[in-house]
Amino acid sequence: MGKISDELYAKACAVMPGGVNSPVRAFKAVGGGPLFIKQGQGSRMVDADDRSFIDYCMSWGVLILGHAHPFVVEALKKAVVKGLSYGAPTAAETELAEAVAAAFPSVEKVRLTPSGTEAVMSAVRLARAHTGRDLVVKVDGGYHGHGDQLLVQSGSGVLTFGLPGTPGIPAGVTQQTLSIPYNDTQALRELAARHGEGVAAFIVEPVMGNAGVIPPEPEYLATLRSLCDQMGALLIFDEVITGFRLAYGGAQESYGVRADLTTLGKILGGGLPLAAYGGRREIMDQIAPEGPVYQAGTHAGNPLAVAAGLATLKVVKNAQTYEQLEERGQALESGMREIAGRYEVPLQINRVGSMFTFFFTAGPVRDLASAQKANTKMFTRFFNLMLEGGVYLPPSQFEAGFISLAHSTKDLEDTLDAADRALKTVAREFEFGPYR
Ligand SMILES: *Cc1c(COP(=O)(O)O)cnc(C)c1O
């Protein structure tokens, strides 16, 4: 993808599986090798070959303020000279937990973890302990980190690479996991009738992000809420992406549905590794040392990560964040619709606020099965043309793109210019509309 990136990639592949530390980064789904990044500022990333890109991956949704936001960088500079890790409590952790509880009315107590994966694993363990039941229900294409039990019909890299199942995970572990289609309340009713008494929790990304963006249909989340109550199961909203992204109080605020347990990550750490899970006091108090459910972490609540997270939440809370993100999201969406219409390219644009996916299918995309109808060859071509045009999208048809507060009107215009050229080429090569 660039001379120096290619050299760095060859070196990386010699010492790291696939040359990367997380699978989707490798660009395998879109051909070629990954870009190696040496710097990020605002809406842009610069690669090893000194090319600058408008970034819509934004570290997979982490960077709601854009790269290296000055307020966050300042907070980190102040924190870094005071020490990097203590393995003892700090006042800032309480401050962050208070901020999370204030943002999410369903959350009274919070436990910080280093990664979203750990937050989810712990929330599931807690739900099982709390209900005394074993079964966990998820949706097809939902991604909840790489813990053993939820790598069933998973999204993100598992979906992108079409991985068959879960080598290395004993069948006994995944037998306790059931998966049903998203946006399908009938499937959930049937499951409740058959297994209801054994279900500890239903875990779902309230807006799917890891099969590409898929919004909930009206009443879907409310129906989940009431069916979970009927089953006596806990409803876990995995808001690792949507928390502080759709609204300050996440999808729970936007859709007015409360979860029993909530997992957060990505934006919460302001660019550093930090995540959390939380819920009502009586549930959370079962976590050690208050209760018997064990869960721990050397790096949990790391002072630098907490400083970055607190600084990020402060900026997000004080700005007209969600109005601005919605405006920019609308501008991108309507521009793309116009261009796709002009070249008669079948493009389903799924967008909720600042998260979006351009699915190369006539759509609609409402679950994993309809997402998988997308033409990944067309996406790959589009992705690479956009890259040549200076726009970095997440390198898979089945991932969400993210707009940040750093994306300017000019960035959006440049993006749409690049998209116009890219979709025109796609239309010509795949023989749509004017090129039929
Ligand atoms: C990213 C993600 C996770 C996993 O978080 P990590 O920090 O990568 O372990 C879990 N759930 C959802 C919805 C995610 O998007």
The ligand as an ORCA input file, in Angstrom:
! r2SCAN-3c Opt
* xyz 0 1
  C     -14.500     -3.625     20.825
  C     -15.630     -4.346     21.448
  C     -15.463     -5.252     22.516
  C     -14.106     -5.685     22.974
  O     -13.353     -4.674     23.546
  P     -11.759     -4.842     23.575
  O     -11.315     -3.625     24.324
  O     -11.308     -4.903     22.159
  O     -11.463     -6.107     24.301
  C     -16.584     -5.765     23.109
  N     -17.809     -5.437     22.690
  C     -18.022     -4.590     21.670
  C     -19.416     -4.234     21.280
  C     -16.928     -4.038     21.002
  O     -17.141     -3.236     19.953
*
